[in-house]
Amino acid sequence: MLGEEEAIVLEVKPFDLHGVRYYDLAVGFPDRSVQQARLGSESVPDDLQKGDRVLATRVANMVISVRRP
């Protein structure tokens, strides 16, 4: 399965690992499911905050990136 779906950011925690920025995200979907994802900075928009509406790209039911609509 490959596609984009609207979601809401429920949690965003930035952290650095060996000088590289990553984000632990929790995103909620319209069917009330919640998915966790650990993404690199290239896959997350700048200044992402809790409550932001995003389009989540999923492959095989895993969130691989989020972007603003």
N, CA, C and O atoms as a GROMACS GRO file, in nm:
protein
  276
    1MET      N    1   0.083  -0.117   0.000
    1MET     CA    2   0.000   0.000   0.000
    1MET      C    3   0.088   0.125   0.000
    1MET      O    4   0.181   0.136   0.080
    2LEU      N    5   0.059   0.216  -0.089
    2LEU     CA    6   0.132   0.341  -0.100
    2LEU      C    7   0.031   0.452  -0.117
    2LEU      O    8  -0.058   0.443  -0.201
    3GLY      N    9   0.044   0.556  -0.038
    3GLY     CA   10  -0.048   0.668  -0.054
    3GLY      C   11  -0.031   0.774   0.053
    3GLY      O   12   0.047   0.759   0.147
    4GLU      N   13  -0.107   0.882   0.034
    4GLU     CA   14  -0.107   0.992   0.130
    4GLU      C   15  -0.244   0.999   0.196
    4GLU      O   16  -0.347   0.972   0.134
    5GLU      N   17  -0.242   1.037   0.322
    5GLU     CA   18  -0.367   1.051   0.396
    5GLU      C   19  -0.353   1.169   0.492
    5GLU      O   20  -0.247   1.192   0.550
    6GLU      N   21  -0.463   1.242   0.508
    6GLU     CA   22  -0.462   1.353   0.603
    6GLU      C   23  -0.447   1.299   0.744
    6GLU      O   24  -0.498   1.192   0.778
    7ALA      N   25  -0.375   1.374   0.826
    7ALA     CA   26  -0.353   1.334   0.965
    7ALA      C   27  -0.331   1.459   1.049
    7ALA      O   28  -0.310   1.569   0.998
    8ILE      N   29  -0.337   1.439   1.180
    8ILE     CA   30  -0.309   1.547   1.275
    8ILE      C   31  -0.190   1.503   1.360
    8ILE      O   32  -0.185   1.390   1.408
    9VAL      N   33  -0.095   1.594   1.379
    9VAL     CA   34   0.021   1.565   1.463
    9VAL      C   35  -0.024   1.566   1.609
    9VAL      O   36  -0.072   1.667   1.660
   10LEU      N   37  -0.008   1.453   1.675
   10LEU     CA   38  -0.045   1.440   1.816
   10LEU      C   39   0.073   1.465   1.908
   10LEU      O   40   0.057   1.509   2.022
   11GLU      N   41   0.192   1.436   1.857
   11GLU     CA   42   0.313   1.454   1.938
   11GLU      C   43   0.431   1.468   1.843
   11GLU      O   44   0.439   1.400   1.741
   12VAL      N   45   0.522   1.557   1.877
   12VAL     CA   46   0.646   1.573   1.800
   12VAL      C   47   0.760   1.598   1.898
   12VAL      O   48   0.755   1.690   1.979
   13LYS      N   49   0.863   1.513   1.889
   13LYS     CA   50   0.979   1.524   1.977
   13LYS      C   51   1.106   1.523   1.892
   13LYS      O   52   1.148   1.418   1.845
   14PRO      N   53   1.167   1.640   1.872
   14PRO     CA   54   1.293   1.643   1.798
   14PRO      C   55   1.408   1.598   1.888
   14PRO      O   56   1.408   1.622   2.009
   15PHE      N   57   1.506   1.533   1.827
   15PHE     CA   58   1.627   1.496   1.901
   15PHE      C   59   1.743   1.484   1.803
   15PHE      O   60   1.722   1.462   1.684
   16ASP      N   61   1.863   1.498   1.855
   16ASP     CA   62   1.984   1.485   1.774
   16ASP      C   63   2.052   1.354   1.808
   16ASP      O   64   2.062   1.315   1.924
   17LEU      N   65   2.100   1.287   1.704
   17LEU     CA   66   2.176   1.164   1.720
   17LEU      C   67   2.300   1.176   1.632
   17LEU      O   68   2.289   1.180   1.510
   18HIS      N   69   2.416   1.181   1.694
   18HIS     CA   70   2.543   1.197   1.624
   18HIS      C   71   2.540   1.319   1.532
   18HIS      O   72   2.591   1.315   1.420
   19GLY      N   73   2.479   1.427   1.580
   19GLY     CA   74   2.477   1.552   1.504
   19GLY      C   75   2.372   1.559   1.395
   19GLY      O   76   2.370   1.654   1.316
   20VAL      N   77   2.284   1.460   1.388
   20VAL     CA   78   2.178   1.457   1.287
   20VAL      C   79   2.044   1.471   1.357
   20VAL      O   80   2.018   1.402   1.456
   21ARG      N   81   1.956   1.559   1.305
   21ARG     CA   82   1.825   1.583   1.366
   21ARG      C   83   1.725   1.477   1.319
   21ARG      O   84   1.712   1.450   1.200
   22TYR      N   85   1.653   1.419   1.416
   22TYR     CA   86   1.544   1.325   1.391
   22TYR      C   87   1.422   1.371   1.469
   22TYR      O   88   1.431   1.457   1.557
   23TYR      N   89   1.307   1.314   1.434
   23TYR     CA   90   1.182   1.346   1.502
   23TYR      C   91   1.106   1.218   1.533
   23TYR      O   92   1.090   1.132   1.446
   24ASP      N   93   1.061   1.204   1.656
   24ASP     CA   94   0.966   1.100   1.692
   24ASP      C   95   0.828   1.164   1.684
   24ASP      O   96   0.800   1.262   1.754
   25LEU      N   97   0.743   1.109   1.599
   25LEU     CA   98   0.610   1.165   1.577
   25LEU      C   99   0.502   1.065   1.614
   25LEU      O  100   0.521   0.944   1.604
   26ALA      N  101   0.390   1.117   1.658
   26ALA     CA  102   0.266   1.040   1.668
   26ALA      C  103   0.165   1.117   1.585
   26ALA      O  104   0.145   1.237   1.607
   27VAL      N  105   0.103   1.050   1.490
   27VAL     CA  106   0.003   1.114   1.405
   27VAL      C  107  -0.128   1.037   1.414
   27VAL      O  108  -0.129   0.914   1.418
   28GLY      N  109  -0.237   1.111   1.416
   28GLY     CA  110  -0.370   1.052   1.422
   28GLY      C  111  -0.441   1.067   1.289
   28GLY      O  112  -0.433   1.171   1.224
   29PHE      N  113  -0.511   0.961   1.250
   29PHE     CA  114  -0.581   0.956   1.122
   29PHE      C  115  -0.732   0.965   1.142
   29PHE      O  116  -0.781   0.944   1.253
   30PRO      N  117  -0.807   0.996   1.035
   30PRO     CA  118  -0.952   1.011   1.048
   30PRO      C  119  -1.025   0.888   1.104
   30PRO      O  120  -1.131   0.902   1.165
   31ASP      N  121  -0.969   0.770   1.084
   31ASP     CA  122  -1.033   0.648   1.138
   31ASP      C  123  -0.999   0.626   1.286
   31ASP      O  124  -1.030   0.522   1.342
   32ARG      N  125  -0.936   0.727   1.347
   32ARG     CA  126  -0.896   0.729   1.488
   32ARG      C  127  -0.776   0.640   1.520
   32ARG      O  128  -0.743   0.620   1.637
   33SER      N  129  -0.711   0.587   1.418
   33SER     CA  130  -0.588   0.512   1.442
   33SER      C  131  -0.474   0.611   1.465
   33SER      O  132  -0.478   0.724   1.418
   34VAL      N  133  -0.374   0.565   1.537
   34VAL     CA  134  -0.256   0.647   1.568
   34VAL      C  135  -0.133   0.567   1.527
   34VAL      O  136  -0.123   0.448   1.554
   35GLN      N  137  -0.040   0.635   1.460
   35GLN     CA  138   0.085   0.570   1.423
   35GLN      C  139   0.202   0.651   1.475
   35GLN      O  140   0.199   0.774   1.478
   36GLN      N  141   0.305   0.580   1.516
   36GLN     CA  142   0.431   0.639   1.560
   36GLN      C  143   0.530   0.629   1.444
   36GLN      O  144   0.526   0.534   1.366
   37ALA      N  145   0.616   0.728   1.433
   37ALA     CA  146   0.720   0.725   1.329
   37ALA      C  147   0.843   0.798   1.380
   37ALA      O  148   0.832   0.897   1.452
   38ARG      N  149   0.958   0.748   1.342
   38ARG     CA  150   1.085   0.817   1.366
   38ARG      C  151   1.138   0.857   1.228
   38ARG      O  152   1.171   0.771   1.146
   39LEU      N  153   1.145   0.987   1.205
   39LEU     CA  154   1.178   1.038   1.072
   39LEU      C  155   1.296   1.134   1.078
   39LEU      O  156   1.316   1.203   1.178
   40GLY      N  157   1.372   1.137   0.971
   40GLY     CA  158   1.479   1.234   0.958
   40GLY      C  159   1.424   1.370   0.921
   40GLY      O  160   1.308   1.382   0.879
   41SER      N  161   1.506   1.472   0.936
   41SER     CA  162   1.461   1.609   0.912
   41SER      C  163   1.416   1.632   0.768
   41SER      O  164   1.337   1.722   0.742
   42GLU      N  165   1.466   1.553   0.674
   42GLU     CA  166   1.426   1.568   0.534
   42GLU      C  167   1.282   1.525   0.510
   42GLU      O  168   1.224   1.556   0.406
   43SER      N  169   1.224   1.453   0.605
   43SER     CA  170   1.088   1.399   0.591
   43SER      C  171   0.984   1.472   0.674
   43SER      O  172   0.869   1.430   0.682
   44VAL      N  173   1.026   1.583   0.737
   44VAL     CA  174   0.938   1.657   0.829
   44VAL      C  175   0.946   1.806   0.796
   44VAL      O  176   1.057   1.858   0.780
   45PRO      N  177   0.833   1.876   0.785
   45PRO     CA  178   0.840   2.020   0.758
   45PRO      C  179   0.901   2.098   0.875
   45PRO      O  180   0.894   2.055   0.990
   46ASP      N  181   0.960   2.211   0.844
   46ASP     CA  182   1.016   2.298   0.947
   46ASP      C  183   0.907   2.343   1.043
   46ASP      O  184   0.793   2.364   1.003
   47ASP      N  185   0.943   2.356   1.168
   47ASP     CA  186   0.853   2.408   1.272
   47ASP      C  187   0.725   2.328   1.289
   47ASP      O  188   0.620   2.385   1.320
   48LEU      N  189   0.731   2.198   1.269
   48LEU     CA  190   0.614   2.112   1.289
   48LEU      C  191   0.577   2.112   1.437
   48LEU      O  192   0.664   2.100   1.524
   49GLN      N  193   0.447   2.126   1.465
   49GLN     CA  194   0.402   2.134   1.604
   49GLN      C  195   0.280   2.046   1.625
   49GLN      O  196   0.209   2.010   1.531
   50LYS      N  197   0.258   2.012   1.751
   50LYS     CA  198   0.139   1.937   1.790
   50LYS      C  199   0.015   2.011   1.743
   50LYS      O  200   0.005   2.133   1.759
   51GLY      N  201  -0.080   1.938   1.685
   51GLY     CA  202  -0.203   1.997   1.636
   51GLY      C  203  -0.201   2.035   1.489
   51GLY      O  204  -0.305   2.065   1.432
   52ASP      N  205  -0.081   2.035   1.427
   52ASP     CA  206  -0.072   2.068   1.285
   52ASP      C  207  -0.141   1.961   1.201
   52ASP      O  208  -0.132   1.842   1.230
   53ARG      N  209  -0.208   2.006   1.095
   53ARG     CA  210  -0.265   1.914   0.997
   53ARG      C  211  -0.158   1.886   0.892
   53ARG      O  212  -0.091   1.978   0.845
   54VAL      N  213  -0.142   1.759   0.857
   54VAL     CA  214  -0.040   1.719   0.761
   54VAL      C  215  -0.096   1.615   0.666
   54VAL      O  216  -0.203   1.558   0.689
   55LEU      N  217  -0.023   1.591   0.559
   55LEU     CA  218  -0.046   1.477   0.472
   55LEU      C  219   0.065   1.378   0.503
   55LEU      O  220   0.183   1.408   0.486
   56ALA      N  221   0.026   1.260   0.547
   56ALA     CA  222   0.124   1.157   0.582
   56ALA      C  223   0.137   1.060   0.465
   56ALA      O  224   0.037   1.007   0.416
   57THR      N  225   0.259   1.037   0.421
   57THR     CA  226   0.285   0.938   0.318
   57THR      C  227   0.312   0.805   0.386
   57THR      O  228   0.399   0.795   0.474
   58ARG      N  229   0.236   0.703   0.345
   58ARG     CA  230   0.252   0.570   0.405
   58ARG      C  231   0.288   0.468   0.298
   58ARG      O  232   0.232   0.470   0.188
   59VAL      N  233   0.379   0.381   0.332
   59VAL     CA  234   0.417   0.268   0.248
   59VAL      C  235   0.408   0.145   0.337
   59VAL      O  236   0.468   0.141   0.444
   60ALA      N  237   0.332   0.046   0.293
   60ALA     CA  238   0.314  -0.077   0.370
   60ALA      C  239   0.271  -0.044   0.514
   60ALA      O  240   0.318  -0.105   0.609
   61ASN      N  241   0.180   0.053   0.526
   61ASN     CA  242   0.126   0.096   0.656
   61ASN      C  243   0.228   0.157   0.750
   61ASN      O  244   0.205   0.162   0.871
   62MET      N  245   0.340   0.204   0.697
   62MET     CA  246   0.439   0.276   0.777
   62MET      C  247   0.447   0.419   0.728
   62MET      O  248   0.454   0.443   0.607
   63VAL      N  249   0.445   0.514   0.820
   63VAL     CA  250   0.461   0.655   0.783
   63VAL      C  251   0.608   0.679   0.748
   63VAL      O  252   0.696   0.654   0.830
   64ILE      N  253   0.631   0.728   0.625
   64ILE     CA  254   0.770   0.754   0.583
   64ILE      C  255   0.800   0.902   0.568
   64ILE      O  256   0.916   0.941   0.559
   65SER      N  257   0.695   0.987   0.566
   65SER     CA  258   0.715   1.131   0.562
   65SER      C  259   0.584   1.202   0.591
   65SER      O  260   0.476   1.144   0.576
   66VAL      N  261   0.595   1.326   0.632
   66VAL     CA  262   0.477   1.412   0.648
   66VAL      C  263   0.508   1.546   0.582
   66VAL      O  264   0.622   1.592   0.580
   67ARG      N  265   0.403   1.607   0.528
   67ARG     CA  266   0.418   1.739   0.467
   67ARG      C  267   0.291   1.818   0.494
   67ARG      O  268   0.185   1.763   0.522
   68ARG      N  269   0.304   1.948   0.484
   68ARG     CA  270   0.187   2.034   0.500
   68ARG      C  271   0.104   2.029   0.373
   68ARG      O  272   0.159   2.024   0.263
   69PRO      N  273  -0.029   2.031   0.387
   69PRO     CA  274  -0.114   2.027   0.267
   69PRO      C  275  -0.106   2.155   0.186
   69PRO      O  276  -0.172   2.168   0.083
   0.00000   0.00000   0.00000
